[in-house]
Amino acid sequence: MSAPNSEPLHYESAIAELESIVTQLESGQLQLEQSLAAYKRGAELLKQCQQSLTEAEQQVSILTEANALAPYNVASE
């Protein structure tokens, strides 16, 4: 696992690490202390991923409003 206080990861890297942590926790092979550390790191990664998604959603919303883009409607063709 990466250091908990390291720089934020790119979204894809954070998701990959989070999936690895879930696999480790589900395996049941970790000691209690390792499980707690993995859970803590997973919670940090989850928070980071949620923040990244929120920021991306806000950017898309701003761009949509600024460019007056409309959702694509398949039925209109």
N, C-alpha and C positions, 0 to 999 in steps of 0.2 A: 504494500500500500504506500501511497505517497505521503509525504509529511503533511500533517494537518494544517500547518501554518504556511504552506507554500503558496506561490502565486496562484490566482484562479486559473483553472484549466479551461480550454475551449470546451464548448458544450459537448461535442462528440467524445472528447477524451474523458470528461467527467461522467458521461453516461456509461462508457466502457468500464471505467473504474468502479462505478456503482454496481454494474452487472456482475463484475468480478467479486465484489464484496458480498452481494446477495448469494452468489454461488457458494462462497466460503461459509457463510452463515448457515445456509441450508444443508451443507455437508455434515454438520455436526461434529467436525473434527477439531474445531478451535477450543482452546481452553477458555475459561470464563473471562479472564482479563483480556484475552485476544478478541473474544466476541464483543465485549464492551467497547474496546477500541475500534473495532470494525464498525460497530453500530454507530458510534459517534462520528466516525469519518463518513459513513453513509449518509447520516443526517446532514452533515456539512455539505456534501456533494449535492444532495437533494435540494437544499436551500439555494445553492449556487445555480443549479439547473433551472429551478423555478424562476429565479431572478433573471436569468438569461432569456427564458421564454417570455416573461413579462416585458422585458425591454424590447425584444424582437416584435412582439405584438404591438407595442406602442409605436415603434418605428413604422410598421406596416400601416397602422391606423393614420399616422401623420402623413405618410406618403399618399395614401388613398385619398385623404381629404384634400391635400395640396394639389394633386393632379386630377381631381374629380374623376377618379376611376370608378367604374361601376362593375359589379360582379358579372361574370360571364354567364349568360343564360342560354343553355343548350336548346331550349324550346323555341327560341326566336329565329333559329336558322331554317 
